[in-house]
Amino acid sequence: MRTLIDQRHDPRQHSLPLQGLRMKTQRGFTLGELVIVLVITGILAAVAIPRLFDKSGFAARGARDYVASALRYAQKSAVAMRRNVCVTVGTTAVTMTYAPSAGSSASCSQAVINPATGLSYASTVYEQGATVSGTLSIAFDSLGRPMSGGAPPVLLTSSQSVTVSGYATAITIEPETGYVR
């Protein structure tokens, strides 16, 4: 005995014209699409994976950022301490000292402390594999202006640059403002 609900949902009761209507079947990827994806993945792997295992590019970028931040820190320290702060950027290390007395002709002799490590900037070495091409000796006065690193220091009239080998963009210090970019 059928109930009323069973009769309402009985598929034989509904007569839909099924002629001309086809069910769409789902398809996967074609063989050509799979081959193209594999070829592109192989090319990307051949180019990108060796870069991940070669530290020289990362070391060069790290050294460049480290030198730029050390120069910025030297300028800000000079303004904060109201003293001359001298920076020597060598081929393998950065040295940063400050003048114990005020005055534009005061010579730098005390080591500046690196806030990240608590150690002096007396000879902070770059990451292994990074070198700086050329050296730079510069001082910042109590107003943050760049001066020549010689004795007596003289305000710079042109920008100074230093380049980390393996990284294309040079670090530039602008005259008068001491802006490091």
N, CA, C and O of each residue as an XYZ file, in Angstrom:
724
protein
N       0.833     -1.157      0.000
C       0.000      0.000      0.000
C       0.885      1.229      0.000
O       1.781      1.386      0.830
N       0.609      2.074     -0.937
C       1.409      3.285     -1.061
C       0.765      4.415     -0.303
O      -0.455      4.550     -0.208
N       1.651      5.209      0.225
C       1.141      6.396      0.904
C       1.117      7.551     -0.074
O       1.626      7.459     -1.192
N       0.528      8.614      0.363
C       0.413      9.790     -0.491
C       1.788     10.372     -0.801
O       2.011     10.848     -1.914
N       2.705     10.346      0.149
C       4.045     10.907     -0.047
C       4.800     10.100     -1.081
O       5.480     10.674     -1.931
N       4.695      8.768     -1.028
C       5.387      7.936     -1.999
C       4.887      8.210     -3.404
O       5.673      8.194     -4.351
N       3.606      8.457     -3.557
C       3.074      8.714     -4.894
C       3.562     10.056     -5.431
O       3.778     10.198     -6.634
N       3.737     11.032     -4.557
C       4.184     12.336     -5.016
C       5.630     12.296     -5.510
O       5.978     13.028     -6.437
N       6.456     11.481     -4.929
C       7.868     11.440     -5.286
C       8.228     10.259     -6.172
O       9.405      9.947     -6.355
N       7.260      9.634     -6.695
C       7.520      8.507     -7.581
C       8.027      9.041     -8.915
O       7.329      9.819     -9.565
N       9.217      8.645     -9.337
C       9.770      9.175    -10.587
C       8.974      8.760    -11.813
O       9.054      9.418    -12.850
N       8.224      7.705    -11.717
C       7.433      7.296    -12.875
C       6.261      8.231    -13.109
O       5.722      8.291    -14.214
N       5.867      8.954    -12.087
C       4.749      9.870    -12.208
C       5.111     11.093    -13.046
O       4.251     11.659    -13.720
N       6.376     11.503    -13.008
C       6.812     12.703    -13.736
C       7.285     12.308    -15.113
O       8.137     11.432    -15.267
N       6.749     12.932    -16.070
C       7.168     12.613    -17.427
C       7.893     13.827    -18.013
O       7.277     14.696    -18.631
N       9.225     13.868    -17.805
C      10.045     14.934    -18.386
C      10.591     14.441    -19.705
O      11.024     13.293    -19.810
N      10.577     15.271    -20.686
C      11.162     14.833    -21.956
C      12.680     14.782    -21.827
O      13.320     15.819    -21.652
N      13.247     13.618    -21.908
C      14.685     13.448    -21.781
C      15.374     13.440    -23.134
O      16.593     13.282    -23.207
N      14.642     13.600    -24.160
C      15.266     13.604    -25.472
C      15.957     14.949    -25.680
O      15.363     15.995    -25.418
N      17.201     14.932    -26.146
C      17.954     16.146    -26.408
C      18.701     16.669    -25.188
O      19.558     17.541    -25.321
N      18.396     16.160    -24.025
C      19.124     16.587    -22.828
C      20.167     15.541    -22.500
O      19.856     14.359    -22.351
N      21.384     15.977    -22.390
C      22.453     15.049    -22.036
C      23.105     15.515    -20.746
O      23.263     16.713    -20.511
N      23.459     14.606    -19.961
C      24.176     14.926    -18.731
C      25.620     15.246    -19.105
O      26.248     14.522    -19.877
N      26.136     16.338    -18.546
C      27.535     16.673    -18.801
C      28.403     15.819    -17.894
O      28.168     15.712    -16.690
N      29.381     15.232    -18.487
C      30.302     14.435    -17.689
C      31.505     15.295    -17.330
O      31.948     16.128    -18.121
N      32.011     15.088    -16.158
C      33.191     15.846    -15.749
C      34.409     15.187    -16.335
O      34.516     13.965    -16.432
N      35.321     16.047    -16.719
C      36.546     15.542    -17.311
C      37.732     16.019    -16.495
O      37.642     17.013    -15.775
N      38.825     15.319    -16.609
C      40.067     15.720    -15.948
C      40.909     16.547    -16.904
O      40.403     17.104    -17.878
N      42.176     16.617    -16.617
C      43.092     17.345    -17.482
C      43.451     16.479    -18.671
O      43.485     15.251    -18.582
N      43.713     17.128    -19.765
C      44.161     16.376    -20.934
C      45.640     16.071    -20.768
O      46.325     16.678    -19.945
N      46.112     15.145    -21.543
C      47.519     14.769    -21.483
C      48.407     15.946    -21.868
O      49.476     16.137    -21.287
N      47.975     16.723    -22.831
C      48.748     17.898    -23.248
C      48.893     18.917    -22.131
O      49.968     19.482    -21.930
N      47.804     19.151    -21.405
C      47.862     20.104    -20.289
C      48.800     19.609    -19.192
O      49.556     20.394    -18.618
N      48.754     18.326    -18.904
C      49.642     17.774    -17.888
C      51.104     17.891    -18.292
O      51.953     18.214    -17.462
N      51.404     17.633    -19.558
C      52.784     17.737    -20.041
C      53.268     19.180    -19.940
O      54.401     19.419    -19.521
N      52.436     20.139    -20.314
C      52.824     21.553    -20.242
C      53.092     21.967    -18.798
O      54.070     22.663    -18.528
N      52.245     21.552    -17.879
C      52.450     21.879    -16.464
C      53.751     21.267    -15.953
O      54.493     21.920    -15.219
N      54.034     20.030    -16.328
C      55.272     19.389    -15.896
C      56.498     20.082    -16.473
O      57.505     20.226    -15.780
N      56.433     20.511    -17.724
C      57.562     21.209    -18.344
C      57.801     22.546    -17.642
O      58.944     22.883    -17.333
N      56.747     23.301    -17.390
C      56.894     24.594    -16.704
C      57.430     24.392    -15.292
O      58.294     25.148    -14.848
N      56.934     23.390    -14.584
C      57.429     23.093    -13.241
C      58.902     22.712    -13.277
O      59.667     23.124    -12.405
N      59.306     21.941    -14.260
C      60.711     21.556    -14.398
C      61.614     22.748    -14.659
O      62.704     22.840    -14.094
N      61.168     23.660    -15.510
C      61.966     24.859    -15.800
C      62.098     25.722    -14.552
O      63.192     26.186    -14.230
N      60.999     25.936    -13.854
C      61.057     26.734    -12.625
C      61.952     26.081    -11.577
O      62.698     26.769    -10.880
N      61.881     24.771    -11.465
C      62.721     24.071    -10.498
C      64.194     24.188    -10.869
O      65.044     24.338     -9.990
N      64.499     24.123    -12.147
C      65.891     24.225    -12.583
C      66.458     25.618    -12.334
O      67.658     25.764    -12.098
N      65.620     26.632    -12.382
C      66.082     28.006    -12.183
C      66.041     28.398    -10.707
O      66.993     29.003    -10.214
N      64.984     28.076    -10.003
C      64.779     28.578     -8.645
C      65.500     27.770     -7.571
O      66.043     28.356     -6.635
N      65.520     26.479     -7.676
C      66.086     25.655     -6.609
C      67.579     25.905     -6.399
O      68.005     25.981     -5.247
N      68.395     26.037     -7.439
C      69.808     26.336     -7.178
C      70.015     27.661     -6.436
O      70.975     27.802     -5.678
N      69.128     28.621     -6.647
C      69.264     29.901     -5.942
C      69.034     29.731     -4.447
O      69.614     30.466     -3.647
N      68.205     28.781     -4.060
C      67.935     28.570     -2.647
C      69.139     27.990     -1.914
O      69.292     28.210     -0.713
N      69.994     27.254     -2.617
C      71.144     26.632     -1.988
C      72.396     27.488     -2.077
O      73.398     27.175     -1.434
N      72.362     28.558     -2.857
C      73.506     29.454     -2.990
C      73.299     30.645     -2.059
O      72.407     31.464     -2.281
N      74.120     30.740     -1.020
C      73.951     31.787     -0.019
C      74.560     33.121     -0.419
O      74.320     34.118      0.263
N      75.327     33.181     -1.479
C      76.060     34.414     -1.775
C      75.131     35.597     -2.035
O      75.427     36.711     -1.602
N      74.024     35.383     -2.725
C      73.083     36.476     -2.972
C      72.443     36.974     -1.694
O      72.262     38.177     -1.505
N      72.100     36.038     -0.811
C      71.512     36.412      0.469
C      72.544     37.096      1.367
O      72.223     38.047      2.078
N      73.791     36.602      1.329
C      74.851     37.202      2.141
C      75.149     38.623      1.674
O      75.379     39.513      2.492
N      75.144     38.834      0.357
C      75.399     40.179     -0.178
C      74.287     41.136      0.224
O      74.563     42.266      0.627
N      73.050     40.709      0.121
C      71.933     41.572      0.518
C      71.978     41.847      2.022
O      71.729     42.970      2.461
N      72.293     40.827      2.798
C      72.399     41.013      4.242
C      73.512     41.977      4.618
O      73.335     42.815      5.503
N      74.660     41.866      3.953
C      75.775     42.773      4.231
C      75.427     44.193      3.827
O      75.766     45.137      4.540
N      74.757     44.360      2.700
C      74.358     45.697      2.263
C      73.397     46.324      3.268
O      73.563     47.484      3.647
N      72.405     45.572      3.695
C      71.448     46.079      4.676
C      72.130     46.372      6.013
O      71.787     47.340      6.691
N      73.098     45.529      6.386
C      73.814     45.728      7.642
C      74.637     47.015      7.606
O      74.619     47.791      8.561
N      75.353     47.242      6.514
C      76.169     48.455      6.391
C      75.276     49.690      6.391
O      75.580     50.675      7.064
N      74.177     49.646      5.642
C      73.261     50.794      5.592
C      72.669     51.075      6.971
O      72.576     52.235      7.373
N      72.271     50.038      7.698
C      71.687     50.264      9.025
C      72.745     50.745     10.014
O      72.434     51.538     10.903
N      73.990     50.282      9.878
C      75.064     50.767     10.750
C      75.325     52.247     10.502
O      75.544     53.003     11.448
N      75.306     52.668      9.243
C      75.494     54.090      8.930
C      74.337     54.926      9.470
O      74.557     56.012     10.006
N      73.124     54.439      9.336
C      71.966     55.160      9.882
C      72.052     55.251     11.412
O      71.758     56.288     12.006
N      72.459     54.147     12.025
C      72.595     54.137     13.482
C      73.683     55.109     13.935
O      73.531     55.780     14.956
N      74.772     55.186     13.185
C      75.847     56.123     13.523
C      75.342     57.557     13.467
O      75.648     58.357     14.351
N      74.580     57.884     12.447
C      74.050     59.242     12.330
C      73.104     59.550     13.492
O      73.193     60.618     14.098
N      72.220     58.640     13.797
C      71.262     58.864     14.887
C      71.969     58.914     16.243
O      71.562     59.670     17.125
N      73.018     58.120     16.412
C      73.791     58.155     17.650
C      74.514     59.486     17.806
O      74.598     60.019     18.912
N      75.031     60.022     16.716
C      75.717     61.318     16.767
C      74.764     62.413     17.230
O      75.132     63.264     18.040
N      73.551     62.389     16.719
C      72.560     63.391     17.121
C      72.153     63.174     18.579
O      72.052     64.136     19.340
N      71.920     61.937     18.970
C      71.464     61.639     20.330
C      72.536     61.938     21.378
O      72.223     62.453     22.451
N      73.799     61.621     21.075
C      74.878     61.842     22.044
C      75.474     63.247     21.943
O      76.226     63.667     22.823
N      75.144     63.967     20.885
C      75.718     65.293     20.605
C      77.231     65.225     20.532
O      77.946     66.078     21.057
N      77.690     64.187     19.867
C      79.122     63.945     19.695
C      79.365     63.489     18.259
O      78.445     63.060     17.563
N      80.609     63.588     17.836
C      80.986     63.031     16.540
C      80.978     61.510     16.640
O      81.441     60.941     17.628
N      80.458     60.869     15.626
C      80.503     59.413     15.529
C      81.182     59.081     14.208
O      80.757     59.539     13.148
N      82.236     58.284     14.281
C      83.021     57.921     13.099
C      82.721     56.478     12.705
O      82.589     55.601     13.559
N      82.616     56.250     11.411
C      82.342     54.916     10.882
C      83.378     54.604      9.819
O      83.639     55.417      8.932
N      83.963     53.426      9.915
C      84.857     52.942      8.875
C      84.249     51.666      8.318
O      84.092     50.674      9.030
N      83.913     51.705      7.043
C      83.372     50.533      6.363
C      84.525     49.899      5.611
O      85.006     50.447      4.618
N      84.967     48.747      6.084
C      86.064     48.040      5.445
C      85.552     46.949      4.526
O      84.345     46.805      4.331
N      86.464     46.190      3.968
C      86.058     45.141      3.033
C      85.377     43.973      3.738
O      84.578     43.264      3.125
N      85.684     43.764      5.023
C      85.080     42.634      5.733
C      84.413     43.004      7.049
O      83.813     42.139      7.687
N      84.497     44.273      7.481
C      83.929     44.645      8.778
C      83.574     46.128      8.833
O      84.055     46.933      8.036
N      82.714     46.467      9.803
C      82.346     47.855     10.089
C      82.892     48.198     11.472
O      82.726     47.433     12.422
N      83.545     49.352     11.575
C      84.042     49.840     12.851
C      83.359     51.164     13.145
O      83.308     52.038     12.281
N      82.828     51.325     14.368
C      82.116     52.546     14.718
C      82.596     53.032     16.082
O      82.546     52.296     17.067
N      83.062     54.280     16.128
C      83.537     54.886     17.370
C      82.930     56.273     17.520
O      82.392     56.830     16.563
N      83.019     56.831     18.737
C      82.517     58.186     18.949
C      83.536     58.995     19.739
O      84.423     58.444     20.391
N      83.389     60.314     19.665
C      84.281     61.227     20.377
C      83.798     61.381     21.816
O      82.616     61.641     22.045
N      84.701     61.224     22.792
C      84.276     61.364     24.181
C      83.941     62.804     24.570
O      83.247     63.029     25.562
N      84.424     63.776     23.803
C      84.119     65.177     24.105
C      83.373     65.806     22.938
O      83.449     65.333     21.804
N      82.650     66.882     23.238
C      81.876     67.570     22.203
C      82.797     68.445     21.356
O      83.926     68.747     21.743
N      82.292     68.837     20.208
C      83.054     69.707     19.318
C      83.250     69.060     17.972
O      83.388     67.841     17.869
N      83.262     69.883     16.933
C      83.350     69.335     15.581
C      84.727     68.788     15.251
O      84.863     67.992     14.323
N      85.763     69.200     15.997
C      87.104     68.703     15.690
C      87.527     67.576     16.619
O      88.660     67.101     16.533
N      86.637     67.139     17.508
C      86.974     66.066     18.445
C      87.173     64.757     17.696
O      86.417     64.430     16.781
N      88.192     64.019     18.090
C      88.471     62.751     17.409
C      87.737     61.601     18.100
O      87.474     61.641     19.302
N      87.423     60.609     17.331
C      86.652     59.455     17.815
C      87.600     58.413     18.390
O      88.569     58.019     17.742
N      87.312     57.966     19.625
C      88.176     56.957     20.230
C      87.410     55.907     21.040
O      87.962     54.845     21.328
N      86.165     56.172     21.411
C      85.376     55.234     22.200
C      84.486     54.397     21.285
O      83.886     54.918     20.345
N      84.407     53.105     21.564
C      83.596     52.211     20.730
C      82.109     52.431     20.985
O      81.683     52.578     22.130
N      81.330     52.453     19.917
C      79.869     52.547     20.004
C      79.329     51.141     20.253
O      79.796     50.176     19.649
N      78.350     51.031     21.141
C      77.763     49.729     21.484
C      76.624     49.409     20.518
O      75.761     50.246     20.253
N      76.640     48.191     20.003
C      75.582     47.704     19.129
C      74.393     47.305     20.001
O      74.528     46.398     20.821
N      73.229     47.953     19.854
C      72.098     47.630     20.721
C      71.559     46.213     20.520
O      70.944     45.654     21.429
N      71.779     45.634     19.354
C      71.266     44.289     19.079
C      72.056     43.216     19.818
O      71.489     42.219     20.264
N      73.372     43.423     19.948
C      74.213     42.396     20.561
C      74.761     42.792     21.923
O      75.162     41.926     22.701
N      74.784     44.088     22.225
C      75.380     44.550     23.471
C      76.891     44.615     23.404
O      77.542     44.965     24.389
N      77.459     44.281     22.254
C      78.905     44.328     22.049
C      79.262     45.590     21.276
O      78.390     46.265     20.730
N      80.535     45.894     21.237
C      80.950     47.112     20.542
C      80.957     46.905     19.033
O      81.089     45.789     18.530
N      80.811     48.013     18.342
C      80.919     48.008     16.891
C      82.381     48.091     16.470
O      82.677     48.439     15.326
N      83.296     47.776     17.382
C      84.713     47.971     17.104
C      85.159     47.215     15.858
O      85.988     47.721     15.101
N      84.642     46.046     15.634
C      84.987     45.312     14.419
C      83.918     44.259     14.168
O      84.146     43.070     14.392
N      82.771     44.689     13.711
C      81.675     43.779     13.441
C      81.836     43.223     12.029
O      81.830     43.974     11.054
N      81.981     41.909     11.928
C      82.285     41.254     10.659
C      80.997     40.919      9.923
O      79.988     40.578     10.541
N      81.040     41.021      8.589
C      79.886     40.677      7.759
C      79.684     39.169      7.747
O      80.536     38.401      8.193
N      78.540     38.773      7.228
C      78.245     37.353      7.067
C      79.249     36.737      6.093
O      79.729     37.403      5.176
N      79.553     35.481      6.300
C      80.532     34.796      5.465
C      80.120     34.840      3.997
O      78.971     34.558      3.658
N      81.045     35.188      3.148
C      80.788     35.250      1.714
C      80.475     36.645      1.212
O      80.357     36.844      0.003
N      80.335     37.622      2.108
C      80.026     38.991      1.687
C      81.246     39.881      1.876
O      81.900     39.837      2.918
N      81.547     40.681      0.872
C      82.635     41.650      0.965
C      82.176     42.977      0.395
O      81.302     43.039     -0.469
N      82.785     44.033      0.901
C      82.488     45.373      0.415
C      83.622     45.777     -0.509
O      84.795     45.667     -0.154
N      83.263     46.247     -1.697
C      84.296     46.700     -2.625
C      84.596     48.161     -2.316
O      83.725     49.024     -2.423
N      85.819     48.420     -1.937
C      86.216     49.765     -1.537
C      85.951     49.977     -0.063
O      85.195     49.230      0.558
N      86.570     50.988      0.487
C      86.362     51.314      1.891
C      85.808     52.725      1.994
O      85.920     53.522      1.063
N      85.215     53.016      3.128
C      84.633     54.329      3.362
C      84.908     54.713      4.804
O      84.624     53.946      5.724
N      85.456     55.892      4.996
C      85.681     56.421      6.331
C      84.925     57.734      6.420
O      85.225     58.684      5.697
N      83.945     57.785      7.308
C      83.061     58.943      7.383
C      82.717     59.212      8.843
O      82.723     58.300      9.670
N      82.420     60.460      9.150
C      82.004     60.841     10.500
C      80.710     61.634     10.403
O      80.443     62.284      9.392
N      79.921     61.577     11.449
C      78.698     62.378     11.539
C      78.860     63.326     12.721
O      79.279     62.912     13.801
N      78.526     64.604     12.513
C      78.623     65.567     13.610
C      77.362     65.527     14.464
O      76.473     64.708     14.227
N      77.285     66.403     15.449
C      76.163     66.375     16.389
C      74.832     66.739     15.745
O      73.779     66.516     16.342
N      74.861     67.294     14.538
C      73.629     67.587     13.803
C      73.286     66.488     12.798
O      72.292     66.592     12.078
N      74.104     65.439     12.748
C      73.862     64.333     11.832
C      74.401     64.561     10.437
O      74.120     63.779      9.528
N      75.180     65.629     10.251
C      75.743     65.913      8.926
C      76.984     65.062      8.701
O      77.774     64.872      9.626
N      77.170     64.551      7.500
C      78.353     63.729      7.231
C      79.595     64.593      7.041
O      79.545     65.670      6.445
N      80.704     64.091      7.563
C      81.993     64.761      7.425
C      83.007     63.743      6.938
O      82.790     62.535      7.031
N      84.119     64.247      6.417
C      85.192     63.339      6.029
C      85.727     62.678      7.288
O      85.685     63.267      8.369
N      86.220     61.481      7.156
C      86.706     60.753      8.321
C      88.100     61.148      8.740
O      88.611     60.634      9.735
N      88.735     62.054      8.005
C      90.102     62.466      8.331
C      90.146     63.429      9.498
O      89.113     63.804     10.054
N      91.366     63.829      9.865
C      91.537     64.792     10.951
C      92.097     66.079     10.359
O      93.108     66.010      9.661
N      91.522     67.214     10.587
C      90.223     67.463     11.201
C      89.106     67.138     10.217
O      89.300     67.267      9.009
N      87.949     66.721     10.705
C      86.843     66.386      9.809
C      86.289     67.629      9.109
O      86.204     68.702      9.706
N      85.919     67.473      7.851
C      85.365     68.561      7.044
C      84.012     68.104      6.511
O      83.866     66.956      6.090
N      83.019     68.998      6.527
C      81.696     68.647      6.002
C      81.795     68.224      4.544
O      82.531     68.821      3.758
N      81.052     67.197      4.200
C      81.066     66.696      2.823
C      80.252     67.610      1.918
O      79.217     68.143      2.319
N      80.733     67.782      0.698
C      80.000     68.583     -0.286
C      79.433     67.722     -1.396
O      78.649     68.208     -2.211
N      79.809     66.458     -1.445
C      79.256     65.544     -2.452
C      78.889     64.232     -1.767
O      79.381     63.922     -0.682
N      78.023     63.474     -2.415
C      77.582     62.212     -1.818
C      78.716     61.193     -1.837
O      79.581     61.218     -2.713
N      78.693     60.304     -0.862
C      79.670     59.226     -0.744
C      78.954     57.902     -0.952
O      77.808     57.737     -0.534
N      79.633     56.954     -1.600
C      79.006     55.654     -1.879
C      79.945     54.518     -1.538
O      81.167     54.661     -1.566
N      79.351     53.397     -1.218
C      80.083     52.155     -1.014
C      79.216     51.032     -1.576
O      77.991     51.072     -1.461
N      79.850     50.031     -2.183
C      79.121     48.951     -2.841
C      79.498     47.608     -2.234
O      80.674     47.328     -2.004
N      78.501     46.789     -1.979
C      78.727     45.418     -1.531
C      78.834     44.554     -2.776
O      77.942     44.563     -3.624
N      79.934     43.803     -2.884
C      80.108     42.972     -4.074
C      79.044     41.883     -4.096
O      78.774     41.237     -3.084
N      78.450     41.694     -5.261
C      77.373     40.728     -5.416
C      76.001     41.353     -5.305
O      74.993     40.670     -5.481
N      75.945     42.663     -5.011
C      74.661     43.358     -4.935
C      74.791     44.645     -5.727
O      75.723     45.419     -5.511
N      73.867     44.876     -6.637
C      74.015     45.952     -7.613
C      73.839     47.354     -7.038
O      74.515     48.279     -7.489
N      72.971     47.538     -6.075
C      72.652     48.874     -5.586
C      73.675     49.341     -4.558
O      73.903     48.668     -3.553
N      74.289     50.491     -4.812
C      75.273     51.053     -3.890
C      74.578     51.738     -2.717
O      73.430     52.168     -2.823
N      75.290     51.829     -1.607
C      74.810     52.577     -0.447
C      75.349     53.990     -0.603
O      76.556     54.185     -0.743
N      74.465     54.968     -0.579
C      74.860     56.356     -0.797
C      74.514     57.189      0.425
O      73.434     57.055      1.001
N      75.452     58.056      0.813
C      75.233     58.994      1.913
C      75.182     60.387      1.303
O      76.136     60.835      0.666
N      74.071     61.057      1.503
C      73.876     62.385      0.919
C      74.589     63.448      1.750
O      74.626     63.353      2.977
N      75.164     64.476      1.081
C      75.804     65.556      1.833
C      74.753     66.401      2.557
O      73.577     66.392      2.193
N      75.181     67.110      3.556
C      74.378     68.033      4.365
C      73.339     67.341      5.234
O      73.246     67.658      6.420
N      72.556     66.413      4.701
C      71.529     65.762      5.523
C      72.022     64.458      6.133
O      71.549     64.062      7.199
N      72.960     63.785      5.481
C      73.443     62.502      5.966
C      72.494     61.354      5.694
O      72.649     60.265      6.246
N      71.504     61.600      4.837
C      70.521     60.557      4.520
C      71.221     59.372      3.868
O      71.968     59.540      2.903
N      70.981     58.173      4.395
C      71.591     56.947      3.877
C      70.548     56.212      3.066
O      69.467     55.901      3.567
N      70.870     55.933      1.808
C      69.938     55.182      0.959
C      70.669     54.106      0.196
O      70.053     53.368     -0.573
